[in-house]
């Protein structure tokens, strides 16, 4: 039983269909994130570089594939988070933004 609720953006669902061959691996990674989203995930806390993923986290599926998500309780504490969908959601909710190859997943804008 997961500790967190899950919400999926349309981009995540669309990409999940696109990368159907990795569906089992993606599901396994999503389940791990829902159990403990802070464990073995990378937090983007600053806006350095070209990407502005402040407040987001990533989870590695394999060598090249990533899941990008936000945790509502964490996102509320970050004033620069551009991906905050958490106003109407509980603190213990994870919003999955996208899944895909490293370069495409990190360019979610």
C-alpha positions in Angstrom: 0.0 0.0 0.0 1.5 3.3 -1.0 1.9 6.2 1.4 1.2 8.9 -1.2 -1.7 9.5 -3.6 -0.9 9.8 -7.3 -2.0 12.2 -10.0 -0.9 11.9 -13.6 -0.6 14.7 -16.1 -1.8 14.1 -19.6 1.8 14.2 -20.9 2.8 11.4 -18.6 -0.1 9.2 -19.8 0.6 10.0 -23.4 4.3 9.1 -23.0 3.4 5.9 -21.1 1.5 4.7 -24.1 4.4 5.8 -26.4 7.0 3.8 -24.4 4.8 0.7 -23.9 7.8 -1.6 -24.0 9.0 -0.1 -20.7 5.6 -0.1 -19.0 6.6 -2.7 -16.4 9.8 -0.8 -15.4 7.9 2.5 -15.3 5.1 0.9 -13.1 7.8 -0.5 -10.8 9.4 2.9 -10.5 6.1 4.7 -9.9 5.3 2.3 -7.1 8.7 3.0 -5.5 8.1 6.7 -5.7 4.7 6.4 -4.2 6.1 4.4 -1.3 8.9 7.0 -0.6 9.3 9.8 -3.1 12.4 11.2 -1.3 14.4 7.9 -1.6 16.8 7.6 -4.6 15.3 10.6 -6.4 17.1 13.7 -7.6 15.8 17.1 -6.4 16.1 20.2 -8.6 16.4 23.0 -6.1 18.0 25.8 -8.2 17.4 27.2 -11.7 21.0 26.8 -12.9 21.5 25.8 -16.5 18.9 26.0 -19.3 16.3 23.9 -17.6 14.0 25.4 -15.0 12.7 22.4 -13.1 12.8 24.1 -9.7 10.8 22.0 -7.3 10.7 18.9 -9.4 12.3 15.6 -8.8 13.4 12.8 -11.2 13.5 9.1 -10.8 15.7 6.9 -12.9 14.0 4.1 -14.8 17.1 2.8 -16.6 20.3 4.4 -17.9 18.5 6.8 -20.2 14.8 7.0 -19.1 13.5 9.3 -16.3 10.2 10.1 -14.6 9.7 13.8 -13.6 7.4 14.5 -10.8 6.6 16.9 -7.9 5.6 16.2 -4.3 2.9 18.5 -3.2 4.2 18.9 0.4 7.6 19.9 -0.9 6.3 22.0 -3.8 4.4 24.3 -1.5 7.6 25.3 0.2 9.3 26.4 -3.0 8.2 29.8 -4.2 9.8 29.4 -7.7 8.2 26.1 -8.5 6.6 26.5 -12.0 4.9 23.1 -12.0 2.8 23.5 -8.9 -0.6 21.8 -9.4 -1.0 21.3 -5.7 -3.5 24.0 -4.7 -6.4 21.5 -4.6 -4.4 18.4 -3.7 -3.4 16.9 -0.3 0.1 17.2 0.9 0.8 13.5 0.5 0.2 13.6 -3.3 2.8 13.0 -6.0 2.1 14.6 -9.4 3.8 12.7 -12.2 4.6 15.2 -15.0 6.3 13.2 -17.7 8.3 10.1 -18.5 10.7 9.6 -21.3 14.3 9.6 -22.5 16.6 11.9 -20.4 16.7 14.8 -22.9 13.0 14.8 -23.7 11.9 14.3 -20.1 14.0 17.2 -18.8 12.6 19.6 -21.4 9.0 19.4 -20.3 8.1 23.0 -21.0 
